[in-house]
Amino acid sequence: MPFAELLEADSPAWPDALRELRHDVYHLPGYARLHASLTGGRACAFSYVDGSRQFLLPLVLQDLGGGSSDAASPYGYPGPLSNVQDREFWTAALEALVALLKRREVATLFVRLHPILNSDCSALQQIGTLVQHGDTVSIDLRAPHREIEQHIRANHRRQIDRARRRGTYTVVDRWDLLDPFIDAYYETMTRVGAGQEYFFPRNYFTRLVRELAGSVHLVSALREDAFLAGGLFLTCQGLVQYHLGATWTRALQEQPMKLVFDETWRWARARGDTDLHLGGGVGGLRDSLYHFKAGFSPTRHAFETLRVVVDPAAYERLCLGAGQVPASDLSEYFPSFRRPAHEGAVGLLS
C-alpha cells in the first residue's frame, strides 16, 4: 500500500531512506535543517514509499502568515531522489506530493534539481513547469589523470604552474584557517556585489562543519603560511561539490583559486571520488564565473528548477497582498509574491 508523509529533520526514517538511495550532501537532514534555520523555516522531506520503491525530496517550509506557507528546496542542488525510474511510480509520487502539500496549506513549491543525479526528470512536468537556467561544469574523476590535465584551459595551466613556482601551495582541512576564509569570503561577496542572501552569518560556517562532520572540507591556498584563497567542498558518495569560495582582493592578480581547483580534483581523485561538480554561473548565466569554471573541464550538465502552483487561489491572494500580479509564465521570478519591489522579472530564485 503506497504511503506518503512529510518526515521531520530528526526522524530516523529520513537517513534510513537515504541508505537505499544514491544521494548528495544536499539531501541530508542536517544540511536541510541548517538552511531552514537561516530563514526561520522548517526542514522536512517528502517521502513516498510503495513496497521497495522510494521517492524522497528535501524541503524547507516557510510560514507566510494567514495559514499559508510555501515550500522550497534548500540552497544548492537537492532535487528528488528515487530508486526507480518507473514513470507510473513517479506520477503517483508527484500527485501525492501535491495533494499532501495542499492539505498542509502550502501555496507554491520551488525545487532546484541536481545536475548529475537528476539528468532526466521530465516526469516533473506533470505537476509544474521545468525551467532550464544554463549549464554547470564538472570534472569526471574517473578519467585518466593525464586526460583531466589536458582538458584544463591552457591559460589556467600557465597560471597554476606560475603560482606553484612562486611558492603558493594548498592544504586540506586546516581548520585554523576557517576564520581567514570567512573574512575573505565576506570581502569577496562585497567585491562582486552579491545579494544579501549570500552573506551567511558567521556561525553558518561553523555549524556547517559541525552538522556535516566529515563531509565538509576546506582547501586553502597559502604562501609563506598566509591565506590567499580557499574553497569549501562538500563530499558524499563519490560526489564532490564546490560550495563556497573566497579570494582576498590583494591576491586576485595571482588567481590562487585556479590552484585550489587544480589541487582539489587531484585530492578527490586520489580518494576515489567520481565527480567534482564546480557548478555554473550566477543564476545559471554564462558569466565570468561560468567561464572561469568552464576552463577546467568540457563536461556539462543542465541546471533546472521546478515551479509548482500548489494552490492557485492562495497563490493569487499572496501575490496581490504583496502588490504583485500573479505571473502566468512560471519561468519568470517565482513565486511572484517573493519578488522584491526593485527586482525585475528574473530574480535570485529564477
Secondary structure, DSSP 4 states (H G I P E B T S, - for coil): --EEEEEETT-THHHHHHTTS---GGGSHHHHHHHHHHHT-EEEEEEEEETTEEEEEEEEEEEEETTEEEEEPPSS----EES---HHHHHHHHHHHHHHHHHTTEEEEEEEPPTTTTS--GGGGGTSEEEEEEEEEEEETTS-HHHHHHHS-HHHHHHHHHHHHTT-EEEE--GGGHHHHHHHHHHHHHHHT--GGGS--HHHHHHHHHHTTTTEEEEEEEETTEEEEEEEEEEETTEEEEEEEEE-GGGGGG-HHHHHHHHHHHHHHHHT--EEEEE-SGGG--SHHHHHHHTT-SEEEEEEEEEEES-HHHHHHHHHHTT-PPPS-TTSSSSGGG--TT--SS-TT-
